[in-house]
Amino acid sequence: MGESSPLDPHPTSACIVDPMSFSVGQVARLAGITVRTLHHYDEIGLLTPGERTHAGYRRYTDADLVRLQQILLYRELGFPLEEIAVILDEPHTDELTHLRRQHELLTRRAQDLGKVINAVERLIDAHTLGIALTPEERFEIFGDFRPEDHDAEVDRRWGHTSQYAESRRRVASYTKADWLQLKAEAAALNDDLVAAYKAGLPADGEHAMDLAERHRGHITRWFYDCTPHIHRCLGDLYVDDPRFTATFDALAPGLAPYLRQAIHANARRHTPH
């Protein structure tokens, strides 16, 4: 017996076509894949359309579309077609089970991608900040401190100033040797400030004011022209911002207000009356 004709009063089930089913072209457009891919899935038994027309054309039912969605999700997760077939044909495994499994796998991938995205963003920030160092050099110089973490705040607070632009221009050209020299000079200055503070030298005395002037000169040399007025504002910031205070207090508790007093005294010394 051949295939049933449309006039056959007892047509085979293969020829009973649901008017709501989809052609291979329609499914390809819906899923964003090629007709050739659907043909391949059919040939390997991964996705056999639930219906065929009398002429043999593939027709996909709602259930077929659900299975195709599962196939594409697993493909997106990196599973080979052979493994997908085994997973989908597991007994007693329904659509919800697959969705939960895929949600877990996608969540893991999102977490992994989040780490990659964060790493790329840090590199973008570093390039934007203009620190031209390798990751190894950056760690050697800054340790766990990452200047780019504070770049957004710095840009918001001082991005409109000429000093900010000058600082960005300068640091963009600094080599590893420059950063190491800058770091060494800052460390030596901090040591001298701590020594003066612990020795009980007055903050408005000559020696403390000279150290404050060294501090201002350090900023001017490496970053921007730090006027006495700007330096005085920085001194206030060292006390008003708990993060700066904590940094100085880690060297010696109470160092932040001591340096502020020395900066203010030095500013008065350099400000014409």
ZAMARVEX-686588 format. One record per atom (N, C-alpha, C): residue in one letter; chain; atom name; x, y, z. Coordinates in steps of 0.2 Angstrom, whole numbers. Layout:
<atoms>
<atom A A CA <X Y Z>> ...
</atoms>
This chain:
<atoms>
<atom M A N <4 -6 0>> <atom M A CA <0 0 0>> <atom M A C <4 6 0>> <atom G A N <3 11 -4>> <atom G A CA <6 17 -4>> <atom G A C <4 22 1>> <atom E A N <6 28 1>> <atom E A CA <4 33 6>> <atom E A C <-3 35 5>> <atom S A N <-7 37 10>> <atom S A CA <-14 38 9>> <atom S A C <-15 45 5>> <atom S A N <-20 45 1>> <atom S A CA <-22 52 -2>> <atom S A C <-26 56 2>> <atom P A N <-27 62 0>> <atom P A CA <-31 67 4>> <atom P A C <-38 65 4>> <atom L A N <-40 60 -1>> <atom L A CA <-47 58 -2>> <atom L A C <-48 52 2>> <atom D A N <-43 49 4>> <atom D A CA <-44 42 8>> <atom D A C <-48 43 14>> <atom P A N <-53 40 15>> <atom P A CA <-57 41 21>> <atom P A C <-54 38 27>> <atom H A N <-48 35 27>> <atom H A CA <-45 33 33>> <atom H A C <-37 35 32>> <atom P A N <-36 41 32>> <atom P A CA <-29 43 31>> <atom P A C <-25 41 37>> <atom T A N <-18 40 36>> <atom T A CA <-13 39 41>> <atom T A C <-13 45 46>> <atom S A N <-10 43 52>> <atom S A CA <-10 49 57>> <atom S A C <-4 54 54>> <atom A A N <0 51 50>> <atom A A CA <6 55 48>> <atom A A C <3 61 44>> <atom C A N <-3 60 41>> <atom C A CA <-5 65 36>> <atom C A C <-11 69 39>> <atom I A N <-12 68 46>> <atom I A CA <-17 72 49>> <atom I A C <-13 78 52>> <atom V A N <-13 84 49>> <atom V A CA <-9 89 50>> <atom V A C <-13 94 54>> <atom D A N <-10 96 60>> <atom D A CA <-13 101 64>> <atom D A C <-12 108 61>> <atom P A N <-17 112 60>> <atom P A CA <-17 118 56>> <atom P A C <-13 123 60>> <atom M A N <-11 122 67>> <atom M A CA <-7 126 71>> <atom M A C <0 124 71>> <atom S A N <2 119 67>> <atom S A CA <9 117 67>> <atom S A C <13 122 62>> <atom F A N <19 121 62>> <atom F A CA <24 126 59>> <atom F A C <28 122 54>> <atom S A N <29 126 48>> <atom S A CA <34 123 43>> <atom S A C <41 124 45>> <atom V A N <45 120 42>> <atom V A CA <52 121 44>> <atom V A C <55 128 43>> <atom G A N <53 131 38>> <atom G A CA <55 138 37>> <atom G A C <53 143 43>> <atom Q A N <46 142 45>> <atom Q A CA <44 146 50>> <atom Q A C <48 145 57>> <atom V A N <49 138 58>> <atom V A CA <53 137 64>> <atom V A C <60 139 64>> <atom A A N <63 139 58>> <atom A A CA <70 142 57>> <atom A A C <70 149 59>> <atom R A N <65 153 56>> <atom R A CA <65 160 58>> <atom R A C <63 161 65>> <atom L A N <59 158 68>> <atom L A CA <57 159 75>> <atom L A C <63 157 80>> <atom A A N <67 152 78>> <atom A A CA <72 150 82>> <atom A A C <79 154 81>> <atom G A N <79 157 75>> <atom G A CA <85 160 73>> <atom G A C <91 155 71>> <atom I A N <89 150 68>> <atom I A CA <93 145 65>> <atom I A C <92 144 58>> <atom T A N <96 139 55>> <atom T A CA <95 138 48>> <atom T A C <90 132 47>> <atom V A N <87 132 41>> <atom V A CA <83 126 39>> <atom V A C <88 120 39>> <atom R A N <94 121 36>> <atom R A CA <99 115 36>> <atom R A C <100 112 43>> <atom T A N <100 116 48>> <atom T A CA <101 114 55>> <atom T A C <95 110 57>> <atom L A N <89 112 56>> <atom L A CA <83 108 57>> <atom L A C <83 101 54>> <atom H A N <85 101 47>> <atom H A CA <86 95 44>> <atom H A C <91 90 47>> <atom H A N <97 93 49>> <atom H A CA <102 89 52>> <atom H A C <99 86 59>> <atom Y A N <96 90 63>> <atom Y A CA <93 88 69>> <atom Y A C <88 82 68>> <atom D A N <84 82 62>> <atom D A CA <80 77 61>> <atom D A C <83 71 58>> <atom E A N <89 72 54>> <atom E A CA <92 66 52>> <atom E A C <96 62 57>> <atom I A N <98 65 63>> <atom I A CA <101 62 68>> <atom I A C <97 60 74>> <atom G A N <90 61 73>> <atom G A CA <85 59 77>> <atom G A C <85 63 84>> <atom L A N <88 69 83>> <atom L A CA <88 74 89>> <atom L A C <81 77 90>> <atom L A N <78 79 84>> <atom L A CA <72 83 84>> <atom L A C <68 81 77>> <atom T A N <64 76 78>> <atom T A CA <60 73 73>> <atom T A C <53 77 73>> <atom P A N <51 80 68>> <atom P A CA <45 84 68>> <atom P A C <39 79 69>> <atom G A N <34 81 73>> <atom G A CA <29 77 75>> <atom G A C <24 76 69>> <atom E A N <24 79 64>> <atom E A CA <20 78 58>> <atom E A C <23 79 52>> <atom R A N <20 76 47>> <atom R A CA <22 77 40>> <atom R A C <16 78 36>> <atom T A N <17 82 31>> <atom T A CA <11 83 26>> <atom T A C <11 77 21>> <atom H A N <5 76 18>> <atom H A CA <5 71 13>> <atom H A C <11 71 8>> <atom A A N <13 77 6>> <atom A A CA <19 77 2>> <atom A A C <25 76 5>> <atom G A N <25 75 12>> <atom G A CA <32 73 15>> <atom G A C <35 79 18>> <atom Y A N <32 85 18>> <atom Y A CA <35 91 21>> <atom Y A C <34 91 29>> <atom R A N <40 93 32>> <atom R A CA <40 93 39>> <atom R A C <35 98 42>> <atom R A N <32 96 48>> <atom R A CA <28 101 51>> <atom R A C <29 100 59>> <atom Y A N <31 106 62>> <atom Y A CA <33 105 69>> <atom Y A C <27 107 74>> <atom T A N <26 103 79>> <atom T A CA <21 105 84>> <atom T A C <23 109 90>> <atom D A N <19 111 94>> <atom D A CA <21 115 100>> <atom D A C <26 111 104>> <atom A A N <25 104 105>> <atom A A CA <29 100 108>> <atom A A C <36 100 105>> <atom D A N <36 100 98>> <atom D A CA <43 100 95>> <atom D A C <47 107 96>> <atom L A N <43 112 97>> <atom L A CA <46 118 98>> <atom L A C <49 119 105>> <atom V A N <45 115 110>> <atom V A CA <48 115 117>> <atom V A C <55 111 117>> <atom R A N <55 106 113>> <atom R A CA <61 102 113>> <atom R A C <66 106 109>> <atom L A N <65 109 104>> <atom L A CA <70 113 101>> <atom L A C <73 118 105>> <atom Q A N <68 122 109>> <atom Q A CA <71 126 114>> <atom Q A C <76 123 119>> <atom Q A N <74 117 121>> <atom Q A CA <79 114 126>> <atom Q A C <85 112 122>> <atom I A N <85 110 116>> <atom I A CA <91 109 112>> <atom I A C <95 115 112>> <atom L A N <92 120 110>> <atom L A CA <96 127 109>> <atom L A C <99 129 115>> <atom L A N <96 128 121>> <atom L A CA <98 130 127>> <atom L A C <104 126 129>> <atom Y A N <104 120 128>> <atom Y A CA <109 115 130>> <atom Y A C <115 117 125>> <atom R A N <114 118 119>> <atom R A CA <119 120 114>> <atom R A C <123 126 117>> <atom E A N <119 131 119>> <atom E A CA <122 137 121>> <atom E A C <126 136 127>> <atom L A N <125 131 131>> <atom L A CA <129 129 137>> <atom L A C <135 125 135>> <atom G A N <135 123 129>> <atom G A CA <141 120 127>> <atom G A C <141 112 126>> <atom F A N <135 109 127>> <atom F A CA <134 102 127>> <atom F A C <134 100 119>> <atom P A N <138 94 118>> <atom P A CA <137 92 111>> <atom P A C <130 88 110>> <atom L A N <129 88 103>> <atom L A CA <122 86 101>> <atom L A C <121 79 104>> <atom E A N <126 74 104>> <atom E A CA <125 67 106>> <atom E A C <123 67 114>> <atom E A N <126 72 117>> <atom E A CA <125 72 125>> <atom E A C <118 75 126>> <atom I A N <116 80 122>> <atom I A CA <109 83 122>> <atom I A C <104 78 121>> <atom A A N <105 73 116>> <atom A A CA <100 68 115>> <atom A A C <99 64 121>> <atom V A N <104 62 124>> <atom V A CA <104 57 130>> <atom V A C <100 61 135>> <atom I A N <102 67 137>> <atom I A CA <99 71 142>> <atom I A C <91 72 141>> <atom L A N <89 74 135>> <atom L A CA <82 75 133>> <atom L A C <78 69 133>> <atom D A N <81 63 132>> <atom D A CA <78 57 132>> <atom D A C <78 53 138>> <atom E A N <81 56 144>> <atom E A CA <81 53 150>> <atom E A C <73 51 152>> <atom P A N <72 46 155>> <atom P A CA <65 44 157>> <atom P A C <63 48 163>> <atom H A N <57 50 164>> <atom H A CA <55 53 170>> <atom H A C <58 60 171>> <atom T A N <60 63 165>> <atom T A CA <62 70 165>> <atom T A C <58 75 161>> <atom D A N <55 79 165>> <atom D A CA <50 84 161>> <atom D A C <53 91 160>> <atom E A N <49 95 157>> <atom E A CA <52 101 154>> <atom E A C <54 106 160>> <atom L A N <51 105 166>> <atom L A CA <53 109 172>> <atom L A C <59 107 175>> <atom T A N <61 101 174>> <atom T A CA <67 98 177>> <atom T A C <73 101 172>> <atom H A N <72 101 166>> <atom H A CA <77 104 161>> <atom H A C <78 111 163>> <atom L A N <72 115 164>> <atom L A CA <73 122 165>> <atom L A C <77 123 171>> <atom R A N <75 119 176>> <atom R A CA <79 120 183>> <atom R A C <87 119 182>> <atom R A N <88 114 178>> <atom R A CA <95 112 177>> <atom R A C <98 117 173>> <atom Q A N <95 120 168>> <atom Q A CA <98 125 163>> <atom Q A C <99 131 167>> <atom H A N <94 133 172>> <atom H A CA <95 139 176>> <atom H A C <101 139 180>> <atom E A N <102 133 183>> <atom E A CA <108 132 187>> <atom E A C <114 133 183>> <atom L A N <114 130 177>> <atom L A CA <120 130 173>> <atom L A C <121 137 170>> <atom L A N <116 140 169>> <atom L A CA <117 147 166>> <atom L A C <119 152 172>> <atom T A N <116 151 178>> <atom T A CA <118 155 184>> <atom T A C <126 154 185>> <atom R A N <128 148 184>> <atom R A CA <136 147 185>> <atom R A C <139 151 180>> <atom R A N <137 150 173>> <atom R A CA <140 153 168>> <atom R A C <140 161 169>> <atom A A N <134 163 171>> <atom A A CA <134 171 172>> <atom A A C <139 173 178>> <atom Q A N <140 169 183>> <atom Q A CA <145 171 188>> <atom Q A C <152 171 185>> <atom D A N <153 166 181>> <atom D A CA <160 165 178>> <atom D A C <161 171 173>> <atom L A N <156 173 169>> <atom L A CA <156 178 165>> <atom L A C <157 185 169>> <atom G A N <153 185 174>> <atom G A CA <154 191 178>> <atom G A C <161 192 181>> <atom K A N <165 187 182>> <atom K A CA <172 188 184>> <atom K A C <176 190 178>> <atom V A N <174 188 172>> <atom V A CA <178 190 166>> <atom V A C <177 197 165>> <atom I A N <170 199 165>> <atom I A CA <168 206 164>> <atom I A C <171 211 169>> <atom N A N <172 209 175>> <atom N A CA <175 213 180>> <atom N A C <182 214 179>> <atom A A N <185 208 176>> <atom A A CA <193 209 175>> <atom A A C <194 214 169>> <atom V A N <189 213 164>> <atom V A CA <190 217 158>> <atom V A C <188 225 160>> <atom E A N <183 226 164>> <atom E A CA <182 232 167>> <atom E A C <188 235 170>> <atom R A N <191 231 174>> <atom R A CA <197 234 178>> <atom R A C <203 236 173>> <atom L A N <203 232 168>> <atom L A CA <208 234 163>> <atom L A C <206 240 159>> <atom I A N <200 241 158>> <atom I A CA <197 247 154>> <atom I A C <199 253 159>> <atom D A N <197 252 165>> <atom D A CA <198 258 170>> <atom D A C <205 260 171>> <atom A A N <210 254 171>> <atom A A CA <217 256 171>> <atom A A C <219 260 165>> <atom H A N <217 258 159>> <atom H A CA <219 261 153>> <atom H A C <216 268 153>> <atom T A N <210 269 156>> <atom T A CA <207 276 156>> <atom T A C <210 280 161>> <atom L A N <212 277 167>> <atom L A CA <216 281 172>> <atom L A C <223 283 169>> <atom G A N <226 279 164>> <atom G A CA <232 280 161>> <atom G A C <238 277 165>> <atom I A N <237 272 169>> <atom I A CA <243 269 172>> <atom I A C <245 264 167>> <atom A A N <251 265 164>> <atom A A CA <254 261 159>> <atom A A C <259 256 162>> <atom L A N <256 251 165>> <atom L A CA <260 246 169>> <atom L A C <257 239 167>> <atom T A N <261 234 167>> <atom T A CA <259 227 167>> <atom T A C <255 225 173>> <atom P A N <251 220 173>> <atom P A CA <248 218 179>> <atom P A C <253 216 185>> <atom E A N <258 213 183>> <atom E A CA <263 212 188>> <atom E A C <267 218 191>> <atom E A N <268 223 187>> <atom E A CA <271 229 189>> <atom E A C <266 233 194>> <atom R A N <260 233 192>> <atom R A CA <254 236 196>> <atom R A C <254 233 203>> <atom F A N <254 226 203>> <atom F A CA <254 223 210>> <atom F A C <260 225 214>> <atom E A N <266 225 210>> <atom E A CA <272 226 214>> <atom E A C <272 233 217>> <atom I A N <269 238 213>> <atom I A CA <269 245 216>> <atom I A C <263 246 220>> <atom F A N <257 244 219>> <atom F A CA <251 246 222>> <atom F A C <249 240 227>> <atom G A N <251 234 226>> <atom G A CA <249 229 230>> <atom G A C <241 228 229>> <atom D A N <238 227 234>> <atom D A CA <230 226 234>> <atom D A C <227 232 232>> <atom F A N <230 238 233>> <atom F A CA <226 244 231>> <atom F A C <226 245 224>> <atom R A N <220 247 222>> <atom R A CA <218 248 214>> <atom R A C <216 255 213>> <atom P A N <220 259 211>> <atom P A CA <218 266 210>> <atom P A C <212 267 206>> <atom E A N <211 262 201>> <atom E A CA <205 263 197>> <atom E A C <198 262 200>> <atom D A N <198 259 206>> <atom D A CA <192 258 210>> <atom D A C <190 265 213>> <atom H A N <194 270 213>> <atom H A CA <192 276 216>> <atom H A C <191 281 210>> <atom D A N <192 279 204>> <atom D A CA <192 284 198>> <atom D A C <186 287 197>> <atom A A N <180 284 198>> <atom A A CA <174 287 197>> <atom A A C <172 292 202>> <atom E A N <174 291 208>> <atom E A CA <173 296 213>> <atom E A C <178 302 212>> <atom V A N <184 301 210>> <atom V A CA <189 306 209>> <atom V A C <186 310 203>> <atom D A N <184 307 198>> <atom D A CA <181 310 192>> <atom D A C <175 315 194>> <atom R A N <171 312 198>> <atom R A CA <165 316 200>> <atom R A C <167 322 204>> <atom R A N <172 321 209>> <atom R A CA <173 327 213>> <atom R A C <178 332 210>> <atom W A N <183 329 206>> <atom W A CA <188 334 203>> <atom W A C <189 334 196>> <atom G A N <185 330 192>> <atom G A CA <185 329 185>> <atom G A C <185 336 181>> <atom H A N <182 341 184>> <atom H A CA <181 347 180>> <atom H A C <187 352 181>> <atom T A N <192 350 185>> <atom T A CA <197 354 187>> <atom T A C <203 353 182>> <atom S A N <207 359 182>> <atom S A CA <213 358 178>> <atom S A C <219 354 181>> <atom Q A N <218 354 188>> <atom Q A CA <223 349 191>> <atom Q A C <222 342 190>> <atom Y A N <216 340 189>> <atom Y A CA <214 333 188>> <atom Y A C <217 331 181>> <atom A A N <215 336 176>> <atom A A CA <218 334 169>> <atom A A C <225 334 169>> <atom E A N <229 338 173>> <atom E A CA <236 338 173>> <atom E A C <239 332 176>> <atom S A N <235 330 181>> <atom S A CA <238 323 184>> <atom S A C <237 318 180>> <atom R A N <231 317 176>> <atom R A CA <230 312 172>> <atom R A C <235 312 166>> <atom R A N <237 318 164>> <atom R A CA <242 318 158>> <atom R A C <248 316 160>> <atom R A N <250 317 167>> <atom R A CA <257 315 169>> <atom R A C <257 308 170>> <atom V A N <253 305 174>> <atom V A CA <253 298 176>> <atom V A C <253 294 170>> <atom A A N <250 296 164>> <atom A A CA <249 292 159>> <atom A A C <256 290 156>> <atom S A N <261 294 157>> <atom S A CA <268 293 154>> <atom S A C <273 290 159>> <atom Y A N <271 288 165>> <atom Y A CA <275 286 170>> <atom Y A C <277 278 169>> <atom T A N <283 277 170>> <atom T A CA <285 270 169>> <atom T A C <285 267 176>> <atom K A N <287 260 176>> <atom K A CA <288 257 183>> <atom K A C <293 260 187>> <atom A A N <299 262 184>> <atom A A CA <304 266 188>> <atom A A C <301 272 191>> <atom D A N <297 276 187>> <atom D A CA <294 282 190>> <atom D A C <290 281 196>> <atom W A N <285 276 195>> <atom W A CA <281 274 201>> <atom W A C <285 272 207>> <atom L A N <290 268 206>> <atom L A CA <294 266 212>> <atom L A C <297 272 215>> <atom Q A N <300 276 211>> <atom Q A CA <303 282 214>> <atom Q A C <298 286 218>> <atom L A N <292 287 215>> <atom L A CA <287 291 218>> <atom L A C <285 288 225>> <atom K A N <284 281 224>> <atom K A CA <282 277 230>> <atom K A C <288 278 236>> <atom A A N <294 278 234>> <atom A A CA <300 278 239>> <atom A A C <300 285 242>> <atom E A N <299 290 238>> <atom E A CA <299 297 240>> <atom E A C <293 298 245>> <atom A A N <287 295 244>> <atom A A CA <281 296 248>> <atom A A C <283 292 255>> <atom A A N <286 287 254>> <atom A A CA <287 283 260>> <atom A A C <292 286 265>> <atom A A N <297 289 262>> <atom A A CA <302 293 266>> <atom A A C <299 299 269>> <atom L A N <295 302 266>> <atom L A CA <291 308 269>> <atom L A C <287 306 274>> <atom N A N <283 300 273>> <atom N A CA <279 298 279>> <atom N A C <283 296 285>> <atom D A N <289 293 284>> <atom D A CA <293 291 289>> <atom D A C <295 297 293>> <atom D A N <297 302 290>> <atom D A CA <299 309 293>> <atom D A C <293 312 297>> <atom L A N <287 312 294>> <atom L A CA <281 314 297>> <atom L A C <280 311 304>> <atom V A N <280 304 303>> <atom V A CA <279 300 309>> <atom V A C <284 302 315>> <atom A A N <290 302 313>> <atom A A CA <296 304 317>> <atom A A C <295 310 321>> <atom A A N <293 315 317>> <atom A A CA <292 322 320>> <atom A A C <286 322 325>> <atom Y A N <280 318 323>> <atom Y A CA <274 318 327>> <atom Y A C <276 314 333>> <atom K A N <279 308 333>> <atom K A CA <281 304 339>> <atom K A C <286 308 343>> <atom A A N <290 312 340>> <atom A A CA <295 316 344>> <atom A A C <291 322 348>> <atom G A N <285 323 346>> <atom G A CA <281 329 350>> <atom G A C <283 335 347>> <atom L A N <286 336 341>> <atom L A CA <287 342 338>> <atom L A C <281 346 336>> <atom P A N <280 352 338>> <atom P A CA <274 356 336>> <atom P A C <272 356 329>> <atom A A N <266 355 328>> <atom A A CA <263 355 321>> <atom A A C <264 361 317>> <atom D A N <264 367 321>> <atom D A CA <266 373 318>> <atom D A C <273 376 318>> <atom G A N <277 371 320>> <atom G A CA <284 373 321>> <atom G A C <288 372 314>> <atom E A N <294 375 314>> <atom E A CA <298 375 308>> <atom E A C <299 368 305>> <atom H A N <300 363 308>> <atom H A CA <302 357 306>> <atom H A C <296 354 303>> <atom A A N <290 354 306>> <atom A A CA <284 351 304>> <atom A A C <281 355 297>> <atom M A N <282 362 297>> <atom M A CA <280 365 292>> <atom M A C <285 364 286>> <atom D A N <291 362 287>> <atom D A CA <295 360 281>> <atom D A C <293 354 278>> <atom L A N <291 349 283>> <atom L A CA <289 343 280>> <atom L A C <282 344 276>> <atom A A N <278 348 279>> <atom A A CA <272 350 275>> <atom A A C <274 352 268>> <atom E A N <279 357 268>> <atom E A CA <281 359 261>> <atom E A C <284 354 257>> <atom R A N <287 349 260>> <atom R A CA <290 343 256>> <atom R A C <284 340 253>> <atom H A N <278 339 257>> <atom H A CA <272 335 255>> <atom H A C <269 339 249>> <atom R A N <269 346 249>> <atom R A CA <266 350 244>> <atom R A C <270 349 238>> <atom G A N <277 349 239>> <atom G A CA <282 349 233>> <atom G A C <281 342 230>> <atom H A N <280 337 234>> <atom H A CA <279 330 231>> <atom H A C <273 330 226>> <atom I A N <268 333 228>> <atom I A CA <262 333 224>> <atom I A C <263 337 218>> <atom T A N <266 342 219>> <atom T A CA <267 347 213>> <atom T A C <272 343 208>> <atom R A N <277 340 210>> <atom R A CA <282 336 206>> <atom R A C <279 331 202>> <atom W A N <274 327 205>> <atom W A CA <272 321 202>> <atom W A C <265 321 199>> <atom F A N <261 326 201>> <atom F A CA <254 326 199>> <atom F A C <252 333 196>> <atom Y A N <252 338 200>> <atom Y A CA <249 344 198>> <atom Y A C <252 350 202>> <atom D A N <251 356 200>> <atom D A CA <254 362 204>> <atom D A C <249 363 210>> <atom C A N <252 361 216>> <atom C A CA <248 361 222>> <atom C A C <249 367 225>> <atom T A N <245 372 224>> <atom T A CA <246 379 228>> <atom T A C <244 378 235>> <atom P A N <247 383 239>> <atom P A CA <245 383 246>> <atom P A C <238 382 248>> <atom H A N <233 385 244>> <atom H A CA <226 385 245>> <atom H A C <224 377 244>> <atom I A N <226 375 238>> <atom I A CA <224 368 237>> <atom I A C <227 363 242>> <atom H A N <233 364 244>> <atom H A CA <236 360 249>> <atom H A C <232 360 256>> <atom R A N <230 366 258>> <atom R A CA <226 367 264>> <atom R A C <219 363 263>> <atom C A N <216 363 257>> <atom C A CA <210 359 256>> <atom C A C <211 352 257>> <atom L A N <217 349 254>> <atom L A CA <219 342 255>> <atom L A C <220 341 262>> <atom G A N <223 345 266>> <atom G A CA <224 344 273>> <atom G A C <217 343 277>> <atom D A N <212 347 275>> <atom D A CA <206 346 278>> <atom D A C <203 339 276>> <atom L A N <204 337 270>> <atom L A CA <201 331 267>> <atom L A C <204 325 271>> <atom Y A N <211 326 273>> <atom Y A CA <214 320 277>> <atom Y A C <210 319 283>> <atom V A N <207 324 286>> <atom V A CA <204 323 293>> <atom V A C <196 322 292>> <atom D A N <193 325 287>> <atom D A CA <186 325 285>> <atom D A C <184 318 282>> <atom D A N <188 315 278>> <atom D A CA <187 309 275>> <atom D A C <190 303 279>> <atom P A N <185 299 282>> <atom P A CA <188 293 286>> <atom P A C <193 289 283>> <atom R A N <192 288 276>> <atom R A CA <197 284 272>> <atom R A C <204 286 273>> <atom F A N <205 293 272>> <atom F A CA <211 296 272>> <atom F A C <214 296 279>> <atom T A N <210 297 284>> <atom T A CA <212 297 291>> <atom T A C <214 290 293>> <atom A A N <211 285 291>> <atom A A CA <213 278 292>> <atom A A C <220 277 289>> <atom T A N <221 279 283>> <atom T A CA <227 278 280>> <atom T A C <233 281 284>> <atom F A N <232 287 286>> <atom F A CA <237 291 290>> <atom F A C <238 288 297>> <atom D A N <232 286 300>> <atom D A CA <232 283 307>> <atom D A C <235 276 307>> <atom A A N <235 273 301>> <atom A A CA <239 266 301>> <atom A A C <246 267 302>> <atom L A N <249 273 300>> <atom L A CA <256 275 301>> <atom L A C <257 277 308>> <atom A A N <253 281 311>> <atom A A CA <253 283 318>> <atom A A C <246 286 320>> <atom P A N <243 283 325>> <atom P A CA <237 286 327>> <atom P A C <237 294 328>> <atom G A N <233 298 325>> <atom G A CA <233 305 326>> <atom G A C <237 308 321>> <atom L A N <240 305 317>> <atom L A CA <245 308 312>> <atom L A C <241 313 307>> <atom A A N <235 311 305>> <atom A A CA <231 315 300>> <atom A A C <230 322 303>> <atom P A N <227 323 309>> <atom P A CA <226 330 311>> <atom P A C <233 333 312>> <atom Y A N <238 330 314>> <atom Y A CA <244 333 315>> <atom Y A C <247 336 308>> <atom L A N <246 332 303>> <atom L A CA <248 334 296>> <atom L A C <244 340 294>> <atom R A N <237 339 295>> <atom R A CA <233 345 293>> <atom R A C <235 351 297>> <atom Q A N <237 351 303>> <atom Q A CA <239 357 306>> <atom Q A C <246 360 303>> <atom A A N <250 355 302>> <atom A A CA <256 357 298>> <atom A A C <255 360 292>> <atom I A N <251 358 288>> <atom I A CA <249 360 281>> <atom I A C <246 367 282>> <atom H A N <241 368 286>> <atom H A CA <238 375 287>> <atom H A C <244 380 289>> <atom A A N <248 378 294>> <atom A A CA <253 382 296>> <atom A A C <258 384 290>> <atom N A N <260 379 286>> <atom N A CA <264 381 281>> <atom N A C <260 385 276>> <atom A A N <254 384 274>> <atom A A CA <250 388 270>> <atom A A C <250 395 272>> <atom R A N <249 396 278>> <atom R A CA <249 403 281>> <atom R A C <256 406 280>> <atom R A N <261 402 281>> <atom R A CA <268 405 280>> <atom R A C <269 407 272>> <atom H A N <266 404 268>> <atom H A CA <267 405 261>> <atom H A C <262 409 258>> <atom T A N <257 412 261>> <atom T A CA <252 416 259>> <atom T A C <253 423 261>> <atom P A N <254 427 256>> <atom P A CA <255 435 257>> <atom P A C <250 438 261>> <atom H A N <251 442 266>> <atom H A CA <246 445 270>> <atom H A C <245 452 267>> 
</atoms>
